[in-house]
Amino acid sequence: MTDGELRTALADLRAGDREAFERLYAGMSTPVYTVLLRMTGGRQTAEDLLQETFLRLYRDPPGPEVRSPRAWIFKMARNLALDELRAERPAEPLDALERPAPADDPETRLDVAAALARLGPEDRQLVTLRLNGGLKFRELAQVLDLPLGTALGRYYAAVGRLRDYLNQ
Amino acid sequence: MEKFARTALTALVLGLALVVGAAAEGTIENLPQSKGAAVNAAAGEGTPVPTPTPIDGGMSGTWDAESWADAQTEEDPWLADPSYGAERTFTDENGLFPSGQALYDYWQSEGWPETVGDVWSADGTMDNLIVAVVDGDQAVIDGIRARMADPDCLTFTACKYSHAQLEQTMSEIETAVKENKLKCILSVGMGVRDNDFTVNGQPCVHVTISTLQPDGEEWAEKLAAQYGGLVELEVGDITLSVSMGDTLGGNNMPIPGGGREDGALSGLSWVLWAFPVVVLAGLCLLGLALNRRAVLRTADGRSVTAGGKVGRAQAEAMVRSTALRPDRDNWDAIQKKL
């Protein structure tokens, strides 16, 4: 879902168009769910948080004053995930991550899941928000409350480590 | 605000030094240090810095960890020959360096060992210097200590990159700025990550990038991808402000002597600070305009695709391609809750 499509759908949703919400879910549920899953490590937790994110989005969609609705959505999802993690519920095992996914190589998926699991929580957030959430670096910095340069530096360091893990 | 002003001033001073250095040397290799000023100001001023030995034969080809490692397999003459440099005035009659400053001056003059990252002052004086040794190699540390009349004046720490790597990186970025006529990169200089001038410090190349220029973010991203931990990026809505008169909180550089002007001296003080500021800014912009290059190489000192392994871009693509779609049940559950 492009930024333009996202803005349009949100504007339609604010105008009471329920079909716009379906468009939003169709366009954003996979990236949001992927980020939540990779943050929490638990399928059921991620699904609960996904539902909560979209319910909140439906009830209180960001207005036109929000510069980056994509960042807004991911910030909300991330905050929900952090609250959940703070509650210290035990994470599901790694293999819980493996479930039907878009057409990709299952072996690759396993490798990626294992490599991501080896990253620290913050690095994993950076990587998945950028690569699965599709956030620009400026948005990434905004979501994570980091200076842009710090976000950039940490992201590339994290991807470097991820690459190393994938090569091991 | 304070951080902004500090950044702007740093950028300005660096820009000036860059131009002065370029003019003096006919090149831009002898850059001032953006950090660790106590060490560098004391020992580096006016001292020519030898160009680091090219690792891969110059500017072409891949510049990665393997290349550096290969280059370092050759024995470092500084360590191999205890008398190397002994006849110079840097050492005493016993061939030992009488102080940390003498050692630093020697390296600045004769070239840095491949095994050393940088040297900085622990307390702002030249009496207690910290030497960052690549990978904390104990043999190197012992070798350096053996060359010192008073080894206790030095503290050693481990670092990842050698001084030559950092200088090479700095040089490449400068050339990128020059060749691409980049206005977004305000300064490039050697530094210590997070200004941490303790034993935890890590030498790096500090780059200040303004996102007020349209290509600022793009270049920040390129440099981060290309150089990884070699660089520390300071990115933001940074500008070289030279506006005058608003000294009470506007986005201006700090004015020596405080913001408010004082009666009869106000006219004179205005001239005193305004003229050098304008000259510095002009020289800085001129330096940036003259200072460009486009050759950028591998990130983080490593090869991206060496040996057919997964590279950085491939790793990113793998993460992207393994996005996970939620079950349809979730949509149904949301519908029920609405």
Interface residues (C-beta under 8 A of the other chain):
Chain A: Y25 S29 T30 P31 Y33 T34 L37 A46 E47 L50 Q51 F54 L55 Y58 L97 R99 P100 A101 P102 D104 T108 R109 D111 V112 A113 A115 L116 V127 T128 L131 N132 K136 F137 R138 P147 L148 G149 L152 G153 Y155 Y156 A157 V159 G160 L162 R163 L166 N167
Chain B: I209 T211 E217 A220 E221 A224 A225 G228 G229 V231 E232 L233 E234 V235 G236 A299 D300 R302 K309 V310 G311 R312 Q314 A315 E316 M318 V319 R320 S321 T322 A323 L324 R325 P326 D327 D329 N330 W331 A333 I334 K337 L338
